[in-house]
Amino acid sequence: MPAFIQLEAGSVLAKKIRRNELTKEEGDVILKEFRQLPLQYHPDERLFHAGYALALANHQCLYDWLYLALAKTIDGAVITADSKFFKTLSNGPYGPRIIWIEDIV
């Protein structure tokens, strides 16, 4: 995972707490459990230039393309629930690197 995933997770939880979709206690439990997952983090700076170039070329958010840059770097794939990102990639040259979340469950 790109190292910034921890920031993204925290941001999503904070937003859900602000919207009263989760209590602070629930958010704290989720964050604690997330941080205990056996994930391998990859430094963002290693992915930035490739992700930035991909984001500009495809007119989309840098964050999403950092995941693709990592997938390319480690010869892996991106699992996503972002329909816009999935549609952009699935029919193009990066199609083999994108997996719709519902296809794995």
HELIX and SHEET records of a PDB file:
HELIX    1   1 ILE A    5  ARG A   18  1                                  14    
HELIX    2   2 LYS A   24  ARG A   35  1                                  12    
HELIX    3   3 ASP A   44  ASN A   58  1                                  15    
HELIX    4   4 LEU A   62  ILE A   74  1                                  13    
HELIX    5   5 SER A   83  SER A   90  1                                   8    
HELIX    6   6 GLY A   95  ARG A   97  5                                   3    
HELIX    7   7 ILE A  101  ASP A  103  5                                   3    
SHEET    1   A 2 VAL A  78  THR A  80  0                                        
SHEET    2   A 2 ILE A  98  TRP A 100  1                                        
END                                                                             
